[in-house]
Amino acid sequence: MTDPHDQSRGLSAVRKALWSGLRFTSLRLRLVVVFALVALTAAVSASGIAYWLNREAVLTRAQDAALKDFRQQMQTRAGALPPNPTQDALQAAAGQMAKSSQRYSVLLVGEDPGGRRIHGYSDLDGFTLAKVPKALREAVRKEQPLTDGNKSPYHLYWQRTVEHGTPYLVGGTRIVGGGPTGYMLKSLEPEAKDLSSLGWSLAIATALALVGSALLAQAAATTVLKPVHRLGVAARRLGEGKLDTRLRVSGTDELADLSRTFNRTAENLEKKVADMSARDEASRRFVADMSHELRTPLTAITAVTEVLEEELDAETGSVDPMIEPAVRLVVSETRRLNDLVENLMEVTRFDAGTARLVLDDVDIADQITACIDARAWLDAVDLDAERGIMARLDPRRLDVILANLIGNALKHGGSPVKVSVRLDGDSLVVSVKDGGPGIPEDVLPHVFDRFYKASASRPRSEGSGLGLSIALENAHIHGGEITAANAPAGGAVFTLRLPRDASPLTAEPESGAGAGGAAGAGRAGERSEEGKEET
């Protein structure tokens, strides 16, 4: 059976999808809809007012003409009858009144000489006393008191009715001084047809206004959005690093001011990026030159320190015990300086984009074992890795990554250090966990920063502050990543994730694509006409 909660969630997802599809994500569409709604509101309002005014005018004109004629007929035809006419005389008068040009039916009600109530019909089948509203009959029969403002006891009353969808005008009055009471019934169907035609005409006009407003909105949207689109394209090109992008400005409106502002911003950005690129390039060149220059004297110093170290280890004891600590300090610092220079040169290669992979098929377990064995860490590291897990990577750079991660764990975390290897799809995951207290939360975001020291009070340490940064760069050049975190049970965990085959990364880059950020930044400072955009 289907879970009703699952059905509810499914329906909710469908509703959300439909609503997201109905949302107006296009500015052009929103402009067209707004224009159309405004035009529709204006057209409907104007058409409604015009229809109402014309309806009242048409009905009032027809009504006044019919009532005026009926009043005259009552005065001339019905008023000429005696107070108690006969049935034939009443019928004849009704027939004569119905022959009016206004084409209405007539009903006369009176009393014959014997006091009996009699009726005169011009159209017995079409108009009887039952079709006269009761309220109208009571108003006609009611005698009004005479006052200065009312000179007649009886008046002409009328009412509009609808029967079977056809509108009618019903009127009635009574002869003053005695005589029959007369009613008239006039069909307003011709006027209703005229009003219906008028309504259709106004509806068509409203539809045309709606279409015209949509076309006008489309034209206005094109006029307004074309510069906005070009501005968006130019901003996207600028974000892609094409800092020579400019907009061609014409006009004095707000969009032209926006284009000028964009051009000034792009120009200032181009200058600043060019200056920063020049300074960055000079800094990298200085570091590279300094590293190369230091290697020559450092080689000589290293040779001397090796001789001094051999003398220290010799059984003859030829070194004066008073200067032995100084000699050992020189040897240690020389090695540290040598490592620092090598790290600086490696960092320079990464920054210049000249670092390249030399791939080979590597057994991960053997590679890690060789790295640990070469540094005499076998007793301090617990390796959990199956043999036979092969990957195509750069062995030298992988050794640098592993040496930095394991060495960092031993130096700052302490034993036991556990290294484990597992496969995750096409990725190789190596985790290095130490037995220390973990990394402070405020330090975690900076562990891969160059020259970062966790304690400001101890800026000098055995490391150069570049090891983890170089490890991360070597992971990136493989298309991988290194993350640092704290284990729930304590201790820091560094996780290395690399693709099992880095061969796609050794393909030649496309023409014009720089290998490093420095080359790209340098080219961004050049100007070309290809970056022009019109507005």
C-alpha positions in Angstrom: 0.0 0.0 0.0 1.1 3.6 -0.7 2.0 5.7 2.3 -0.4 8.7 2.4 2.5 10.8 3.7 4.5 9.9 0.6 1.5 10.8 -1.6 1.1 14.1 0.2 4.8 14.9 -0.2 4.5 13.9 -3.9 1.6 16.3 -4.5 3.4 19.0 -2.7 6.4 18.6 -4.9 4.2 18.7 -8.0 2.5 21.9 -6.8 5.9 23.5 -6.1 7.2 22.5 -9.5 4.1 24.0 -11.2 4.3 27.2 -9.2 8.0 27.6 -10.0 7.2 27.1 -13.7 4.5 29.8 -13.5 6.7 32.4 -11.8 7.7 35.2 -14.0 11.5 34.9 -14.3 11.8 37.0 -17.4 11.8 40.8 -17.2 10.4 41.0 -20.7 7.5 38.8 -19.8 6.8 40.8 -16.7 6.8 44.1 -18.7 4.4 42.6 -21.3 2.1 41.3 -18.6 2.1 44.6 -16.7 1.4 46.6 -19.9 -1.4 44.2 -20.8 -3.0 44.4 -17.4 -2.9 48.2 -17.4 -4.3 48.3 -20.9 -6.9 45.8 -20.1 -8.0 47.6 -16.9 -8.2 50.9 -18.8 -10.0 49.4 -21.8 -12.5 47.6 -19.6 -13.1 50.6 -17.5 -13.6 52.9 -20.5 -15.8 50.3 -22.3 -17.9 49.8 -19.1 -18.4 53.5 -18.6 -19.2 54.0 -22.3 -21.6 51.0 -22.3 -23.4 52.2 -19.2 -23.8 55.8 -20.5 -25.0 54.6 -23.9 -27.4 52.1 -22.3 -29.0 54.7 -20.1 -29.2 57.1 -23.0 -30.8 54.6 -25.3 -33.3 53.2 -22.8 -34.2 56.7 -21.5 -34.8 58.0 -25.0 -37.0 55.1 -25.9 -38.8 55.2 -22.5 -39.5 58.9 -22.6 -40.8 58.8 -26.2 -43.1 55.9 -25.4 -44.4 57.4 -22.1 -44.9 60.8 -23.7 -46.9 59.3 -26.5 -48.9 57.1 -24.1 -49.8 60.2 -22.0 -51.0 62.0 -25.1 -53.1 59.0 -26.2 -54.7 58.8 -22.7 -55.6 62.4 -22.9 -57.0 62.4 -26.4 -58.4 58.8 -26.8 -59.2 57.6 -23.3 -60.1 61.1 -22.0 -62.8 61.4 -24.7 -64.6 58.4 -23.4 -67.5 58.9 -20.9 -66.9 58.1 -17.2 -68.7 54.8 -17.7 -68.0 53.6 -21.2 -69.3 50.5 -22.8 -67.2 47.4 -23.5 -67.1 48.1 -27.2 -66.1 51.8 -26.8 -63.3 50.8 -24.4 -62.1 48.1 -26.7 -62.1 50.5 -29.7 -60.2 53.2 -27.8 -57.5 50.6 -26.8 -57.2 49.5 -30.4 -56.8 53.1 -31.6 -54.2 53.9 -28.9 -52.1 50.8 -29.9 -51.8 52.1 -33.5 -49.3 54.7 -32.3 -45.9 55.0 -33.9 -44.3 53.8 -30.6 -45.7 50.3 -31.1 -46.8 49.4 -27.7 -49.8 47.3 -26.4 -52.6 49.0 -24.4 -54.9 47.8 -21.7 -57.8 50.0 -20.5 -59.7 49.2 -17.3 -63.0 50.9 -16.5 -66.6 50.4 -15.3 -69.6 50.1 -17.6 -72.9 51.9 -17.0 -74.1 49.0 -14.8 -71.0 49.3 -12.5 -69.4 46.1 -13.8 -65.6 46.1 -14.3 -64.6 45.9 -18.0 -61.3 45.6 -19.9 -60.3 46.9 -23.3 -57.3 45.0 -24.9 -55.3 46.0 -27.9 -53.5 42.6 -27.7 -55.4 40.1 -25.6 -52.8 37.4 -26.0 -49.8 39.6 -25.4 -50.8 42.0 -22.7 -53.2 41.4 -19.8 -53.5 42.9 -16.3 -51.5 40.0 -14.9 -48.4 41.3 -16.6 -48.7 44.6 -14.8 -46.6 44.5 -11.6 -48.7 44.8 -8.5 -46.7 47.7 -7.1 -47.3 49.6 -10.3 -51.1 49.0 -10.2 -51.3 50.1 -6.6 -49.3 53.3 -7.4 -51.6 54.1 -10.3 -54.8 53.6 -8.3 -53.6 55.6 -5.3 -54.9 59.2 -5.2 -52.3 61.7 -4.3 -53.2 64.7 -2.1 -53.2 68.1 -3.8 -50.5 70.5 -2.7 -48.7 73.6 -4.1 -46.2 71.2 -5.6 -48.7 68.6 -6.8 -51.6 69.8 -9.0 -52.9 66.4 -10.0 -54.2 63.5 -7.9 -53.1 60.9 -10.4 -49.7 60.6 -12.2 -48.1 58.4 -14.8 -45.9 55.6 -13.4 -43.6 53.2 -15.2 -41.4 50.2 -14.5 -38.9 48.1 -16.4 -39.4 44.4 -16.3 -37.8 41.3 -18.0 -39.8 38.4 -19.2 -38.2 35.3 -20.8 -35.0 37.3 -21.4 -36.8 40.2 -23.1 -36.9 43.6 -21.5 -40.2 45.5 -21.3 -41.4 49.0 -20.3 -44.7 49.0 -18.4 -46.5 52.3 -17.7 -49.8 53.2 -16.3 -52.0 56.2 -15.4 -55.6 57.2 -14.6 -57.9 59.8 -16.1 -58.4 62.7 -13.8 -62.1 63.4 -13.1 -63.3 59.9 -13.7 -62.7 57.6 -16.5 -60.7 54.4 -17.4 -57.3 53.5 -16.1 -54.8 52.8 -18.8 -51.6 50.6 -19.0 -49.1 50.2 -21.8 -46.5 47.5 -22.5 -43.6 48.3 -24.8 -40.9 45.8 -25.8 -37.4 47.1 -25.5 -35.9 44.3 -27.5 -34.7 46.5 -30.4 -32.9 48.7 -27.9 -31.4 45.6 -26.2 -30.1 44.3 -29.6 -28.5 47.7 -30.2 -26.9 47.6 -26.8 -25.7 44.1 -27.4 -24.1 45.2 -30.7 -22.5 48.1 -28.8 -21.2 45.7 -26.2 -19.6 43.4 -28.8 -18.1 46.4 -30.4 -16.6 47.6 -27.1 -15.4 44.0 -26.4 -13.6 43.9 -29.8 -12.1 47.3 -29.1 -10.9 46.1 -25.7 -9.3 43.0 -27.3 -7.6 45.2 -29.9 -6.4 47.5 -27.2 -5.0 44.5 -25.3 -3.2 43.2 -28.4 -1.9 46.7 -29.1 -0.6 47.1 -25.6 1.2 43.7 -25.8 2.9 44.8 -29.0 3.7 48.2 -27.5 5.1 46.4 -24.4 7.2 44.2 -26.5 8.6 47.1 -28.4 9.3 49.0 -25.1 10.8 45.9 -23.6 13.1 45.5 -26.6 14.1 49.1 -26.4 14.8 49.0 -22.6 16.1 45.4 -22.3 18.5 45.4 -25.2 21.0 47.8 -23.4 20.4 45.8 -20.2 21.2 42.6 -22.0 24.4 44.0 -23.5 25.3 45.3 -20.0 24.7 41.8 -18.6 26.9 40.3 -21.4 29.6 42.8 -20.7 29.5 42.2 -17.0 29.7 38.4 -17.6 32.8 39.0 -19.9 34.3 41.1 -17.2 33.7 38.4 -14.6 35.4 35.9 -16.9 38.6 38.0 -16.7 38.2 40.0 -20.0 38.9 43.3 -18.4 39.2 45.1 -21.7 35.4 44.9 -22.1 33.7 48.3 -22.7 30.2 49.4 -23.6 29.6 51.9 -26.4 27.6 54.8 -24.9 25.0 56.8 -26.8 22.3 59.1 -25.4 21.9 60.9 -22.1 19.3 58.7 -20.3 19.8 56.6 -17.2 20.9 53.6 -19.2 23.6 55.7 -20.8 24.8 56.9 -17.4 24.8 53.3 -16.2 27.0 52.3 -19.2 29.4 55.1 -18.5 29.6 54.0 -14.8 30.3 50.5 -16.0 33.1 51.7 -18.3 34.7 53.7 -15.6 34.5 50.8 -13.2 35.9 48.4 -15.7 38.8 50.8 -16.5 39.6 51.3 -12.8 39.4 47.5 -12.3 41.7 46.9 -15.2 44.3 49.3 -13.9 44.2 47.9 -10.4 44.4 44.3 -11.7 47.3 45.2 -14.0 49.1 46.9 -11.1 48.5 44.0 -8.8 49.6 41.5 -11.5 52.8 43.5 -12.0 53.5 43.6 -8.3 52.6 39.9 -8.0 54.8 39.0 -10.9 57.7 41.0 -9.5 57.2 39.4 -6.1 57.2 35.9 -7.6 60.3 36.7 -9.7 62.0 38.0 -6.6 61.3 34.9 -4.7 62.4 32.7 -7.6 65.5 34.6 -8.2 66.3 34.7 -4.5 65.8 31.0 -4.2 68.1 30.3 -7.1 70.7 32.7 -5.8 70.6 31.1 -2.4 71.1 27.6 -3.7 74.7 28.3 -4.7 76.0 29.5 -1.3 73.7 27.1 0.4 75.2 24.2 -1.5 78.7 25.2 -0.2 77.4 25.7 3.3 75.7 22.3 3.2 78.9 20.7 2.2 80.8 22.3 5.1 78.1 21.3 7.6 78.2 17.7 6.3 82.0 17.7 7.0 81.4 19.2 10.5 78.7 16.6 11.2 81.0 13.8 10.2 83.6 15.3 12.6 81.0 15.4 15.4 80.1 11.7 14.8 83.7 10.6 14.5 85.2 8.6 17.4 88.3 10.7 17.5 86.4 13.6 19.0 88.4 16.3 17.1 85.7 18.9 17.7 86.2 21.0 20.8 83.3 20.2 23.2 82.8 23.9 23.9 81.8 24.6 20.3 80.0 21.3 19.7 76.5 22.8 20.5 77.1 25.7 18.1 78.2 23.2 15.3 75.1 21.1 15.8 73.0 24.3 15.7 74.6 25.3 12.4 74.0 21.9 10.9 70.3 21.9 12.0 69.7 25.4 10.8 71.4 24.7 7.5 69.1 21.8 6.9 66.1 23.9 7.8 67.3 26.7 5.4 67.8 24.1 2.7 64.2 22.8 3.2 62.9 26.3 3.2 64.6 27.2 -0.1 63.3 24.0 -1.7 59.8 24.7 -0.5 60.0 28.3 -1.8 61.1 27.1 -5.2 58.2 24.5 -5.2 55.7 27.3 -4.3 57.1 29.5 -7.0 56.6 26.7 -9.6 52.9 26.4 -8.5 52.3 30.1 -8.7 53.9 30.4 -12.1 51.9 27.4 -13.4 55.0 25.5 -14.4 54.4 22.5 -12.1 53.7 19.4 -14.2 52.7 15.8 -13.4 54.9 12.8 -14.2 52.5 10.0 -13.9 53.2 6.3 -13.2 51.2 3.3 -12.0 51.5 3.3 -8.2 50.5 0.6 -5.6 49.2 2.9 -2.8 50.1 0.6 0.0 53.7 0.2 -1.2 53.9 4.0 -1.8 52.8 4.8 1.8 55.1 2.1 3.2 58.1 3.5 1.3 57.3 7.0 2.5 57.1 5.9 6.2 60.2 3.7 5.9 62.3 6.4 4.3 61.7 8.7 7.3 62.0 6.0 10.0 58.3 6.3 11.1 57.5 2.6 11.0 57.2 2.3 14.8 55.0 5.4 15.1 52.5 4.9 12.2 49.7 2.3 11.9 48.9 1.6 8.3 45.6 0.2 7.2 45.8 -0.3 3.4 45.2 -3.3 1.2 47.9 -4.1 -1.3 46.9 -4.1 -4.9 45.1 -0.8 -4.9 46.6 0.8 -8.0 46.4 4.4 -9.1 48.0 6.4 -11.9 49.5 9.4 -10.1 52.8 11.3 -9.8 54.8 9.2 -7.2 57.1 12.1 -6.2 54.2 14.5 -5.5 52.2 11.8 -3.7 55.2 11.2 -1.5 55.4 14.9 -0.7 51.7 14.9 0.2 52.0 11.9 2.5 55.2 13.0 4.1 53.7 16.4 5.0 50.4 14.9 6.3 52.1 12.1 8.4 54.9 14.3 9.5 52.5 17.0 10.6 50.4 14.5 12.5 53.5 13.1 14.3 54.9 16.6 15.1 51.7 18.3 16.3 49.4 15.5 17.2 51.6 12.7 18.4 51.3 8.9 18.3 49.5 6.8 17.5 49.1 8.0 13.9 46.7 5.9 11.8 46.8 6.0 8.0 43.9 4.3 6.3 43.1 3.9 2.6 39.8 3.2 0.9 38.2 3.5 -2.5 35.2 5.7 -3.2 34.0 5.1 -6.8 36.8 6.4 -9.0 38.4 8.3 -6.2 41.2 7.2 -3.8 40.7 8.4 -0.1 43.6 8.5 2.3 42.9 9.6 5.9 45.6 10.5 8.4 44.5 10.6 12.1 46.7 11.5 15.0 46.3 10.9 18.7 46.5 14.5 19.8 44.0 17.0 21.2 42.8 18.1 17.8 43.0 21.4 16.0 41.4 24.5 17.6 38.3 25.6 15.8 39.7 29.1 15.0 42.8 27.4 13.4 41.0 24.9 11.2 40.2 27.4 8.4 43.9 28.4 8.2 45.8 25.2 8.4 46.6 25.2 4.7 47.6 28.9 4.6 51.2 29.7 3.8 53.5 30.6 6.8 50.5 30.3 9.1 51.4 29.7 12.8 48.8 28.4 15.2 50.4 30.3 18.1 51.5 33.9 17.6 53.7 33.6 20.7 55.8 30.9 18.9 56.4 32.3 15.4 59.6 30.3 15.0 59.3 26.5 14.8 61.1 23.6 13.1 58.7 23.8 10.1 58.6 26.4 7.4 54.9 26.9 7.5 54.7 25.8 3.8 54.3 22.0 4.2 50.5 21.7 4.3 50.2 24.4 1.6 52.5 22.5 -0.7 50.6 19.3 0.0 47.3 21.0 -0.9 48.8 22.4 -4.2 50.1 18.9 -5.1 46.6 17.5 -4.4 45.0 20.2 -6.6 47.4 19.5 -9.5 46.1 15.9 -9.4 42.6 17.2 -9.4 42.1 16.2 -5.8 41.5 17.9 -2.4 42.6 17.8 1.2 40.3 18.6 4.1 41.1 19.0 7.8 38.7 18.2 10.7 38.6 17.0 14.2 37.5 13.4 15.0 34.6 13.0 17.5 36.8 10.9 19.8 39.6 13.4 19.7 42.6 14.0 17.4 42.9 15.7 14.0 42.0 14.0 10.8 43.4 15.0 7.4 41.6 13.4 4.4 43.2 13.2 1.0 40.9 12.6 -2.0 42.6 11.9 -5.4 41.3 10.5 -8.7 42.6 7.0 -9.4 43.7 8.2 -12.8 45.0 11.7 -13.3 45.8 11.1 -17.0 43.1 13.6 -18.3 44.9 16.4 -16.4 48.1 15.9 -18.4 46.4 16.8 -21.7 47.8 19.9 -23.4 45.8 23.0 -22.5 43.9 24.8 -25.3 45.6 27.6 -27.1 45.3 30.9 -25.2 44.5 29.3 -21.8 47.2 30.1 -19.3 48.3 27.5 -16.8 48.4 29.9 -13.8 46.6 32.9 -12.4 49.6 35.1 -13.1 49.6 34.6 -16.8 45.8 35.1 -16.9 46.1 38.3 -14.9 48.8 39.6 -17.1 46.8 39.1 -20.2 43.8 40.7 -18.6 45.7 44.0 -18.6 46.0 44.0 -22.4 43.5 46.0 -24.5 41.8 44.8 -27.6 38.8 45.8 -29.7 37.2 42.4 -29.4 35.8 43.3 -25.9 33.6 46.2 -27.2 29.9 46.0 -26.6 27.4 48.4 -28.1 24.5 49.9 -26.2 
